[in-house]
Structure formats: structure tokens, C-alpha cells
Amino acid sequence: MIYVDPSILERVNKWLTPFFDDQTQYTIKEMIAHDPEGLEDSFYKNLAFGTGGMRGIMGVGDNRINKYTLGKNTQGLSNYLKKQFPNQTIKVAIAYDCRHNSKELAQVVANVFSANGIEVFLFSDLRPTPELSFAVKYLNCQCGIVLTASHNPPEYNGYKVYWEDGGQLVPPQDSEVIAEINALEYSAINFEAVSEKIQLINTEVDNAFAEASIKNGSFNTSQEAKDNLKIVFTSLHGTSITMIPRVLEEAGYQNVTVVEEQAKPDGDFPTVKSPNPEEPAALKMALELAEKKQADIVIGTDPDCDRLGIAVRNNNGKMTLLNGNQAMVLKTHFLLEQYKKAGKLNRTQFIASTVVSTPMMRKLAERYNVIYKEGLTGFKWIAKMVKDFPELEFIGGGEESFGFMVGDFVRDKDAVTATLLTCEIAAQKKEAGSSMFDYLQSIYEEYGTYREHLVSLVKKGKKGAEEISEMMKTLREKPFTKIAGSNVIRFEDLQKQEAITFPSKTKETLDIPKSNVLIYYSEDGSKIAMRPSGTEPKIKFYMSVNTKSTGEDAVAQLQQKIDNISTHLNIS
């Protein structure tokens, strides 16, 4: 007889009641009989909200994305909205991406909201995530939902919640919403749609978003420069195909070649192993097309169009991929230059990034005398900065994982506007007889050469989660005093909100929300951070090293530093 943990069976039995449909119950019974490991993983916990909302594998159970888990989320969120906005007409905008079941799940979410008397604006077809953030403010909604799992594998989907400012939920609201959800039984979900409360949205929001993207992403580039820039673009089977080609064309960029084999939205992502522009293999087809077309730049976006990967030609004419930190530095530096030229810098502006991103962002802020703000991983923290400091103007900012936000008209990472901004930089530099690659080298010459590297260890399922937890426990309780031969001069534990400076062992309290992140700073200028992913079964190690050298010597030096750190951490 197959053994199933009694606590798991207790959860399972709730799903074998008449409230759940016959197909769901049949699938569960099959798992009981033939797949106890799958059953355990499907039911051992509730899906949790992480750095990018809730993501999970689609299927039956509490730890899966399905109409019941999302219905329960939406019922709890509906209850919360009514408490927060009493005696008001509550409005919610809903968007979804190209993933399997996204459209159907979006309809389920719309139905539950409408059943609770909430007005719903539902996009009639897939749209970029940043457009949903924009729509929340544009339509004066109190809340927004997007069904997406970003760049996760095809079996995943997800549920991201936005508030009335257009930014994602942050503490304490997220825990308050979760408490409402956890207080519910599945039987409390009202699935009975009130169709007159659901309104489909299309052209008006599209037009407004495209116009705002062009306004915020354009910087006086001549038409001749735009015409001379050869662009290859791929949507990697995702939502960006609905907006980026249009925005580039309306902004004046005619010389754009789309990778046609990847232009059709498809939740299987058939031409790539992973639809993640952070991974070089995802842009392989675009790079090959760029060689045929002798393009100057390649841009590829993830399925929900909030991240973008960029490749540019180096000094040898070879296409070179920029990492997220390099792209962020280029875009931020360019924006600061534009603000300075326009005489708009007066210490009421700020740029922003995250604790695991390059320290170069702080250096840029110091050089241009603007305020620098740093938050936890996830763009919701940058959106929160915009909300918390209305007296300051947000210029732009990003994170190492290929996200960037230009201005505050969208309150999440936005590959649409960031793509246009990237093309503006490339076009202007080419017109000046330079290139984006040369521009990056000139920045390194001024600030020192920085290099970042990310190692992600995948640990799937319940056992994997326990392994990650144990790794973080060990790293927390037995901190390093040296890393790769360099003395540790500062150790930050964001879970404890505490920093220790060495060798004095002076302690200080950190003014940052609690998060399961550890950060080391060493004597040679290196920074090493480690954290479990909030949306994937991974533990991530972020390394940043630097040198005053430039050119090939710097590249070799920094690679050796990264190799030494990886070896020391036993993650190479």
C-alpha cells in the first residue's frame, strides 16, 4: 500500500468534496493511486506570494495554479477591497499573457470579482504586464491583476496583484490580503459571474499606453539617426509583439526586423529551452538573424514583456550580450546625461536599484548629485519608493535581472519603454561615430570596471525547499570572515535587519524591510549576496567585483575574482 502523510491526506480530502468539479476529483484520485510524490508536492503547502506575486505549476491542489486557488485569492482580495474602500464603486483591471490557461484563468478571476459586485476592466486579448500597471492608474482602478509567470517554464502560471498607484502589493498590505485569503474555505468562493459588471478593454488603453511610452522613452534623436539604426527584435513567443513593434514604428524607427519564427504568442515557447532573455540561448535566433541583416542591436523580451535582453556589437564587430547590470548602468547614465543637459537636476530627483544589483548605480548618483535609493529584490520596492516620496521625481532605475523603469507613468519594470530608450541610445551613439559598447567602456574608464555574476542552484519540490532553508541557516549562523582570500569588512543580515562591521564587530540596525537575504562586502571591493528566489525553486548567489583597470586586462582580472569566489562558496 502506498503511504501518504496524514496531514497531506487531510488537505486532499477537502478537494474530494462536491464543491470541486469531477475532473479535479478524478485527477486527485489517480494521483493517490499512482503518484504519491506528485500528490505530496501538490498539497503540502499553499502557494505563497513571492517577489513577483504568486507563481506555480498548473494543476490540482493547494500548491498549484488552478481555478480554485486563484478563485480563493480573488475572493479574499474582493473581501479586502470592500473593507479598504467602503461605500465606493470598486474597479479592477485584469490582463494576461500567452501562457496556457491564462485567458481562461483571467476570466475566472473576472467572474469572481464581478460576483462580489466589483467593476471589472478585462483586456480582450493578451497584453504586456506594464500595460496593466498603466491601465490601473489610467482607468482609476483600486486594483489590478495580471495572469503571468514571467519567464518561468511552460508548466507555470501566476497571479500578480497591483494597487491603485499601479505598483504591486507591498507590506503590510500583502500580508493583510494573504490573511483574508487564508481565512477562507474554498466553498466561500463566489464563481457566479455578473456579466454586466465585466467590460472588455482594447484600443483606448493601448493608444494611451503607446503614447505615454513614446513620450517617456524619446530623447530628441534625429530621424536620420533612427533610419540608420538596424534593429532585430524578438518577442520570444510572448506579449511584447502586441506593443513594441508599434511603439518603435510610431517613434520613428522603421529599420526593425522581427524574428518571425518567435513572433506568434505560444505558451509552449517552442523555439527556446527557456523564454528568459537573461539566458544567452534564448536570443540565439535573433543573433543569427542580426548577422544576416548586419544589425546594430538585438532586443528580446520575456513572455510578459517586463524584461529585455540586449546585444550590441563590440569593437571587433561581434554581437555581445549585455548583462542586466550593464544595461541598467547604460540606460541610467544616459538618462542622467539628458537631465543634466536639460538643466533639470536640482536634488529633487532620484534613481533606484536593488540590494543585489551593481554598486555602480550608487556611484552614478554620487557623480550626478542625485538621490540614490536601494530596495529589496523586486520592482514593487522601486514602485513603493515613487509612492512614498511624492516630492521627488523618479528618473529611472532597474535591477540586475534585466528589468528597467523609465519615469513613473508605469509602476513596474517596463520592457516597452526601456526598448525605445535603448534604441535612442544606440541611434545617437551610432550617429556620433560611436556605439553602445564604446559608451559602456567610457563609463568603465570613468568609474572603474565592474563585473557581476549570478549563480542559481535549482532545488525542486518539498525536499529542495528544505535544502535551501538549511543552506541559508548555515550561511546565517556561520558567516564567513574571509571570502576568496579577502577579509570580510561588513556582513548584512536583512532577515535580522542587522549589519556587522569588521574588525570592530560594530553592530547597526538596517532601515530596510525584513527579507531572507545575506550580503557580504570584502576588503577588495567585492560584494556577494545570497537569497532564495521568491518565485522559483532556486537559491541565488550574486557576485559583484571591480577594478580600476580597463579593457581586456580588467576582464581577465574580474573573471579570476569571480572564479575564486565561486570556488570558495562551492558553487562553481
VEXVO-729590 format. One record per atom (N, C-alpha, C): x, y, z. Coordinates in steps of 0.05 Angstrom, whole numbers, plus 5000, padded with zeros to 4 digits. Layout:
! VEXVO-729590
XYZ;...
END
This chain:
! VEXVO-729590
501749765000;500050005000;501750255000;501050454985;502550704983;501950875007;504150965020;503751135044;503551435036;501551565047;501251855044;501051985071;502652195076;502652335101;499752415109;498952365134;496252435143;495552725140;497552905144;496953195141;496453265112;497753125094;497253155065;494453055059;493752815069;491152705064;488852885074;489353015096;487253195107;486753425087;488853525075;488553735054;487153615029;488053375021;486953254997;483953205000;483153115023;480353045027;478453285023;479453525029;477753765025;477153804995;479053704978;478653734949;476953504937;476253314954;474553094944;471653124953;470953374958;468153444965;466653554941;464053554941;462453624917;462953904906;464154094922;464754364912;466654354888;468454154888;470454144867;469353974844;470154054819;468953914796;469953634793;468553474777;469053184774;471853134764;472853294744;475453254733;477653284754;477353494770;479253544792;479353304811;477053204819;476952984837;478152724825;477552684800;478652444786;481752464785;482852694778;485752724777;487052674804;485752774825;486852724852;486852434859;484652294853;484452004859;486651844844;487151924819;489251804803;491951844816;492452084827;494952144840;495251984866;493051954880;493151784905;493951504898;492951404876;493451124869;496251084856;497151274841;499551234825;501851434828;501351654841;503451864842;503452004870;504251854891;504251974917;506152214920;508452204906;510352424907;509152674895;507852644872;506452874859;504252974877;502852794890;500652874908;501753044931;503952954942;505153104964;505953384956;507353404933;508253664924;505953844917;503653724908;501353884901;499853994925;500153864948;498453934971;499954004996;502653984997;503954015023;503954305034;503354495017;503254775026;501454935008;500755175017;499355364999;501355514983;500755574958;502455744942;502756014956;505256114956;505856364971;506356594952;505856844961;506657074946;509657124950;511057154928;513957204929;514657484919;517157514908;517957774899;516457874875;515257694859;513757774836;510957664836;509657674860;506957564862;506957264867;504957124858;504656844863;505156694836;507056514837;507556344813;507656054821;506855874803;506955594809;506255424785;506655164788;505954974767;502954954766;501854934742;498954904739;498154614744;495954574758;495054304765;493054314788;492454094799;490554084822;492054104848;490754224868;491954234895;492554514905;493054534931;493554794944;496154924934;498054754926;500754854917;500954864887;498654914874;498554924845;496855164836;497355254812;495655464800;493255324787;490855394795;488455284784;486155474790;483755414780;481555604783;480755634813;481255424829;480455444857;482455604874;485055564869;487055734884;486856024876;486456074850;486256354841;483456464848;481456294848;478856384857;478856464886;480256304903;480456364931;482056634935;484256664920;485756914921;483857154916;482357124895;480657344885;478357394904;477257184916;475157224936;476257374961;478557284970;479857424993;480557704986;481557754962;482258024953;479758194951;477558084941;474958224939;474058314967;474258134987;473458205014;475158425025;477758415019;479658625028;479058895015;478558884989;477959144975;475459274987;473459114993;470959235005;471559365032;473359245047;474059365073;475659625070;477459625049;479159855045;477760085031;475760025015;474360235000;471360215005;470460255030;467560235036;465960445023;463560375014;461660555002;462760684976;464560544963;465660644937;465160444915;465060534891;464960354868;467760254863;468260004867;470959894865;471359794837;473659864825;474359784798;477059634797;477059434781;479459264778;480059224749;482659244741;483559184714;484958914714;484558754693;485658484691;486958444663;489458354663;490858284639;491958004641;492957894619;494057624619;496057594597;497857394600;499957354579;499257114561;501357004548;501056804528;500956524539;501056484565;501356224576;498856054574;499155794575;496955614574;495055684597;492455694591;490355744610;490156034620;491956204611;491956484621;489256624616;488256594591;485756724584;483456614601;483356344604;481156224619;481356294649;483756304659;484056374688;483456664692;484156834673;483457124675;480457154676;478956994660;476057004660;474956914687;476156704699;475356614726;475656844746;477956974745;478457194764;476457424759;475957484734;473957694728;471157614739;470457364735;467857264745;467557294775;469657224790;469457234819;469257524828;470857704816;470657984823;467858084818;466758024794;464158124787;461958004805;462357754813;460457634832;460357774859;462457914865;462658064890;462058354887;460758424864;459858704860;462058894851;464258794842;466558964833;466558994803;466959244794;467059304766;469759204754;469659064732;471958944720;472559054692;475059144688;476059204661;477958974653;477058814633;478558584625;479658614597;482258594593;483358604566;482258374550;481458424526;480158204510;482258014499;484758084499;486857904490;489457964506;491457804501;493957834517;495158114513;496458214535;497758474535;500158464553;502158644548;504458664565;503758734594;505158624613;504758684641;504958984647;506959134636;507059414642;504559574633;503159474613;500759604604;498559574625;498559344640;496659314661;497159514684;499759544691;500459744711;499560024703;499960084678;499060344667;495960364668;494660154661;491660154659;490360194687;491660094708;490560134735;490260424741;492260584735;492160874740;490461014720;490760934695;489261074673;486261044676;485360814686;482460754689;481560814718;483260924734;482560994762;481560754777;483060534774;482260284789;483560284816;482360134834;483560084860;485459854860;485259684840;486859444840;487259344811;489259184807;489759054781;490858774785;490358604766;491358334766;492458264739;494758134739;495758024714;496357724718;495457564699;495957274699;498557234683;500657164696;503257124683;505156974701;507056824689;509256714705;511856814694;511857044681;514257174671;515756974653;518256914660;519956744643;520156454652;518456384672;518556104682;517855904659;518455644664;517855444643;514855424637;514155284615;511455284604;509355174624;510155004643;508154884661;507255084683;508455314684;507855514705;505755714695;504355834715;502856074711;502956234737;501656464738;501856624762;499856844764;499956994786;497857184794;499257414808;499357644795;500657874807;498458084813;498658204837;496658394847;497858674847;496458864836;497359144835;495259314851;496259534863;494559704878;493959954862;492560144874;491460374859;493660564848;496060544859;498360704848;499560584824;498660334817;499860194794;502160014801;503060024827;505159854836;504059594849;505759394851;504959144863;504559174893;503058984904;502658984933;505258964948;505559124970;507859104987;506859095016;508659015035;507859015063;506959285072;504959305091;503659075104;501258975088;500659105065;498159025051;498258735042;500558645033;500658365022;499958165044;500958205068;500358015090;497458045098;496358285096;493458325103;491658175083;492458195057;490958055036;491157745040;493657655046;494057375050;492457275074;492257435095;490657355118;487757325111;486757505094;483957475084;483557215068;485557155051;485356915034;485456665052;487356665071;487756425087;485356375106;483856585112;481556555130;479156425115;479356395089;477156285073;477355985069;475055865068;474855595057;474255625027;475055415011;474555434983;471555464977;469855354994;466955374989;465955654991;467555845001;466656125003;467056274977;468356144957;468756284931;466156314917;465556554907;463256604891;464056624862;463556404847;464356394819;462156494800;459856574810;457556644793;457856924782;458756944757;459357204744;456857374741;457357634744;455257834737;456357974712;455457884689;456657954663;456658254658;454558394668;454458684662;456558844677;457858714696;460058854711;462758804698;462858644677;465458594663;465458734636;467358914634;467659074609;470259014595;470158934570;472658884555;473959144547;476659144549;478059394541;480159324520;480659514502;482459474480;483859724472;482859844450;484260054435;484960304452;483060394468;483460654483;485960634501;486060414516;488360374534;490960334519;490760174497;493160124480;494260384470;492560554459;493360814448;494660994469;493461004492;494461174514;497161074524;497460804526;499960694536;502160734515;501560694490;503560734469;504561024468;502661204470;503261494470;505061564494;504361464518;505961514542;508761394540;508961154529;511561024525;513361184507;512261284485;513861444466;514661714479;512861834494;513562084508;515862044528;515761834543;517661794564;520261664555;520161534531;522561394522;524061534499;523161774491;524361914469;526162144478;528462184465;530362384474;531662534451;530062654434;530962844413;532962714394;532562464387;534162324367;533362414339;535262474322;534562564295;533362334279;531662404260;530462194243;532562044227;534662184219;536762054204;538161844221;538561904246;539761704264;537961464268;535361514270;533461294273;533461124248;533461244225;533461094200;535960924197;538161014208;540760874204;541160644224;539460624244;539860414264;538360164255;539859944253;538759694245;538159524270;535559464274;534659324298;533559054291;534358854307;532958594306;531558554332;528958484330;527358454354;525958184355;525958064380;524457814384;522757834409;520257744406;518457744429;518557474444;520157284435;520357024447;517656894453;515856924433;513156804434;511356934454;512057174463;510557304485;508857544477;508157704497;506157914493;507258164480;509958204480;511058454471;510458504441;509858294426;509258324398;506858504394;505158524414;502758694412;503358994415;505759064425;506259344431;508959444422;511159294425;513859404419;514159484389;513459304370;513759394342;512259644336;509859664347;508159904343;509560154355;510560134379;511760364392;514260454377;515960264369;518360334353;517560474327;515560364314;514760484288;513760774292;511960804312;510861074317;512861264327;515061164340;517161334349;519161404327;518761284303;520461354280;522461144272;522460914285;524460704278;523160514258;524060544233;522960384211;524660134205;527160144213;529059934205;529159714225;526759584229;526459374250;525759114237;527358904243;526758634233;525858464257;523558344254;522458174275;523157884269;523957734289;524457444286;521757314283;521057254259;518257154253;517656894266;519656714268;519256454280;518456464309;519056704322;518456734350;516356954355;515057044333;513157264336;510457184345;509656934340;506956844348;506956764377;505156894393;504956814421;504356514424;505856384442;505556094445;506656014472;504855904489;505655834516;507555594518;507955454496;509955244496;512855344491;513055594481;515655714475;517355524458;516255434435;517455204421;520255234410;521255484407;523855524395;526055564415;525355564441;527455614462;527055424485;529255364498;529155194522;527855354545;528455614546;527355784567;526856064554;524456174558;523956434545;524956674562;527456644572;528556834590;530856984577;530557244571;532657394557;535257424574;535157344599;537557334615;539457114606;538356914593;539956684584;540656714554;543256714548;544156764521;542856584500;542256334507;541056154487;538356244477;536956404494;534256504486;534356694462;536656824459;536957024437;538556914413;538956654413;540556534391;539456594364;536856554360;535656604333;535856904326;535457074345;535657364340;538557444332;540457324346;543257384340;544057284312;543057054305;543556944278;542357124256;539957224261;538657404242;540157664241;541257754264;542658014264;545157994247;546457764246;548757734228;547957744199;545757614192;544757624164;544057914156;542858064174;541958334168;544058544174;546358464186;548358644195;547158864213;545558764232;544158944250;546159064271;545359294282;546959424302;546259324330;543859244334;542859174361;540758954359;540758784380;538658584383;537258634409;534558614409;533058644433;531058414435;530958284458;529058064462;527658104489;525158044490;523558084515;522457814525;521857814551;520757564563;517757554557;516357334564;513557294556;511657514564;512057634587;510057844596;511158124591;513458144577;514558404568;515158594590;516458494612;517458684631;520558684633;521858484621;524758474620;525658474591;528058584586;529158574559;532158504560;532858334541;535758274537;536758444513;539258514514;540458694494;543058574485;543558574459;546158504448;547058734429;549558804431;550659024414;553358924403;554359064383;556858994370;559159104386;561158934392;563559024406;565559154386;567959214395;569859344378;570959174356;570458914358;571258734336;568858674317;566658804322;564358764305;562658524312;563358394335;561858154343;559658224362;557258094358;555058144375;555658054404;555258224423;555858164451;553458224468;552758024485;550458064503;551258234527;549558424533;549858584557;548458434580;549658434604;548158324626;546258544637;544558464656;542558654666;543758894680;546058854694;547259084707;548459274687;549759174666;550959344646;548759504632;546559374624;544359514611;543159724629;542859664654;541759854673;543560104676;546160054678;548160274680;548060454655;548060324632;547960484607;545460664606;543160544612;540660694610;540460914631;541360854655;541261054677;543261284671;545661214662;547661424656;546561604634;545361484613;544261644591;542061834601;540261724618;538161894629;539262124645;541262074662;542462284678;543762494660;545062404639;546262594620;544162774608;541862654600;539762814588;538563014607;538162924632;537163114653;539163344658;541663274658;543663484663;543763684640;543663584615;543663754592;541363944592;539063844602;536564004602;536464184627;538564174644;538564344668;536464264688;535764014689;533463924706;534363794732;536963774738;537963654762;538163854784;536563824806;536664024828;536263884855;537163634857;537063474882;534163414890;532263434871;529563334877;528963094860;531062974848;530762734831;532162494845;531262254838;532662024848;532661804827;534661624830;534861374815;534761154835;534160914826;533760694846;534660424834;535360254853;536059974845;535559794869;536759554869;536159354890;538759264903;538459134926;540759054942;542558854929;541558714908;543158514895;544258604868;543858864862;544758974836;547459114839;548559204817;551259314817;551559564834;553759584849;554359824865;554860074847;555160034821;555660254803;553360454803;550960364809;548660544809;548960764830;550060694853;550660894874;552761084865;554760984850;556861154840;555761364820;553961274803;552661464784;551161684798;549761604819;548161804834;550062004847;552261914858;554162104871;555362294850;556062184827;557262354807;555362574796;552862504793;550862694782;549362844804;550062784829;548862924852;545862894853;544962644848;542162584852;541862384875;539462364885;538962184908;538961894897;540161714913;540061434906;538561284927;536661114918;535160944936;535460654928;535660484949;536160204944;534060034960;532859844946;530759684959;531359384957;529559234967;529758944965;529358854936;529858604930;529458494904;526558504896;525958584872;523258614862;522458904857;521258944834;520659224826;518459354843;517059194859;514959314876;516259504896;518759454903;520059634922;520859894909;521459894884;522060144870;519460304866;517360164859;514760294856;513960424883;514560284905;513860384932;515460644938;517960654928;519560904932;518161144919;517161094894;515861304880;513361404895;511961214906;509561274922;510161414948;512361324961;513061424988;514361704987;515461784964;516862034962;515762204939;513162284942;511862434920;513262704914;514862804934;516163064929;518663034911;519462784906;521762724889;520962624862;522562684841;521962584814;523662344809;522362124800;523861884794;524861904765;527461894761;528661904735;528561634721;529461434735;529461164724;531060974743;530860724737;532360534754;531760254746;533260064757;532859784749;534059594768;534259344759;535259124775;536958944757;538558784769;540458614754;539058414736;536558344743;535158134727;533658254703;534858454690;534058544663;531558714664;530758824687;528458994688;529359284690;527759464678;528359754679;525659914677;525660134691;523260314691;524160594685;522860724666;523460994657;521261184668;521861364686;519861534697;517761384713;515561514720;513661384739;510961334727;510661364700;507961324689;507061034690;509060854691;508560574696;509960514723;508860344740;509960294766;510960004768;512159904747;513459644746;515459644724;517159444724;519159434703;517659414676;518859554656;517359604631;519159574607;518959344594;520659294571;519859464546;517459564546;516559724523;518159984521;517960144542;519260404543;522260364544;523260164559;526160114560;527260034533;525659894517;526659824490;526960084473;525060264474;525260514459;527660674469;528060694496;530260834507;532960714497;533160454496;535560314487;536160384458;534060394442;534460464413;535260754410;534260934427;535061214427;538061234433;539061084453;541861094460;543560994436;542760764425;544260634404;544360814379;542060934372;541961114349;543661354352;543561484375;545161724380;548161664380;548861434392;551761374393;552761304365;551161154349;552061094322;552361344305;550461524308;550561784293;553161934300;554061904325;556462054334;558961904328;558761684313;561061524305;562061334327;560361284346;561061114369;559160874369;558660754392;556860524395;556160504424;554160334429;553360284457;555660144472;557159974458;559359834470;561560034478;562160224460;564160424467;563160604490;560560654490;559360814512;559860674539;559360414540;559760264565;562760274573;564560244554;567360254560;568160534572;566960744560;567661014570;566661044599;564460924605;563360934633;565260784652;566260554643;568160404659;570760564663;571660704643;574060864646;573761084667;571361174670;570761394689;570361284717;568961054719;568160964746;569660704755;571260594738;572460334744;570760114730;572059884724;570659664711;569359484732;566759444728;565259274746;564259024730;564158804745;563058564732;561458414753;559058334744;557258184762;556757904750;556257724769;555757444760;553657324779;551757174767;549657044783;549856744780;549756604802;549556314802;546956234816;545256074802;542755984813;542855684816;542455584840;542355304845;539355224847;538555044829;535754954829;535254724848;533254754865;532554554885;529554524885;528554324871;525654304866;524254154889;521654214891;519854064909;520254124939;518953964955;519053994984;521853954994;523153744985;525853684993;527753914986;527454014962;529154244953;528754484970;526254544978;525654774995;527054745022;527054495032;528454435057;531454475055;532554385032;535454425028;536254725027;534654875013;535155165011;535055295038;532955215054;532655325081;535155255098;536155015096;538454925111;540955075103;541255125077;543555275067;543655555078;541355685077;541155965087;541655965118;540755765132;541155745161;544155725167;545555555152;548355525157;549955785150;549255905128;550556155120;550056375140;547756375152;546956585171;548356545198;548456295207;549556235234;552556215234;553756165211;556656145210;557756315187;557556585191;558456765169;561456745164;562156795139;564956795131;566357035143;568957005149;570657225157;572457305134;572857115116;574357165091;572957035068;573057165045;571957035020;574057054998;574956834988;576956814967;579456974975;580256955000;582757075009;582457365018;580157485014;579757775021;578157785047;579057955066;577657985091;574858095087;572857985101;570158105102;570258345120;569258575109;569258825125;566458895134;564358765122;561658825130;559858585123;558058515141;556258295137;553458395144;551558375125;548858465129;546958225129;545258215149;543158005150;540458155150;539158155126;536758305123;534358185138;534557925144;532457795160;532557905189;534957945199;535258055226;535258365225;535358485201;535658775198;538058875213;540258735209;542758795225;545158785207;547058965212;549658955198;551858955218;554058805212;556358795230;558758885213;560259075224;562659185211;565159055224;567058965208;569458835218;571859015212;574059005228;574458815250;573258895277;572059135278;571059235304;568659075315;567258935297;564858785303;562558975313;562659215303;560559405310;557959325296;555759335311;553159265300;551459515296;549859505274;547959725269;545359605258;543159755263;540559665253;540159775225;539259605207;538759675179;535859775176;535559995162;532960105156;531859995130;531159745131;530159605107;528259385116;526159335101;524359115109;525758845112;524758675129;525858415133;525758255108;527858115102;527857935078;530157735082;529757495071;531657285074;534057325055;535657525061;537957595044;540357635062;542657535053;545257575067;547157715047;548557915056;550458065038;553158095052;555258025037;557958065047;559358275030;560958445043;562758635030;565558575038;567358535019;570158465026;572058695021;574458655031;576558865031;577358955003;577158764984;577958824956;575758954940;573559034953;571359174939;569158984928;569458724934;567458534924;564858544941;562658484929;560058464943;558858194935;558058034955;556757774950;554157764965;551957714951;549357684964;548257414958;546657304977;545257054973;542457064983;540656944968;537856954975;536356724961;534256614974;532556434959;530756594940;530256484917;528356614898;525556624910;524156844905;521356864915;519356744895;520256664871;518356574851;519156304838;521656204844;522555964831;523955794852;524155534848;525555354867;528555374866;529655614873;532555664870;533655814894;536255774899;537655954916;539756104898;539856364901;541456524882;543856654897;546156654883;548556784893;549357004873;549457244883;550157474867;552957574874;554657594854;557357694858;557857944842;559158144855;559958384842;562858444849;564558464829;567358524833;568158764816;570358894822;571159134807;574159174808;575059334789;577859404787;578159674774;580359814780;580860074767;581860034738;582759794732;583759734705;581459734685;582059764659;580059754638;581059564616;579259504597;579959344574;580259044581;581758904564;581958614567;583258524593;585158684603;586458624628;584358614651;582558814650;580458824671;578658584669;577858514645;576058284641;577358034654;579857984648;581257744658;581457754689;582157984699;582358014729;579757954743;577658074732;575058044745;573957764742;574457634720;573557354717;574957174737;577557234741;579057074761;577957114789;577157364796;575957414822;573357264825;571657264804;569157124805;569556824808;571456714793;572056434795;572956354824;574656534836;575656474863;573356484883;571556674880;569256694899;567456454896;566956374871;565156144866;566355894878;569055864875;570355624887;570155634917;570555864929;570455894958;567655824968;565555904953;562855854962;561855574954;563555434939;562955164930;560455164911;560355364894;558055374875;559055394846;561555344841;562655374814;561755134797;
END
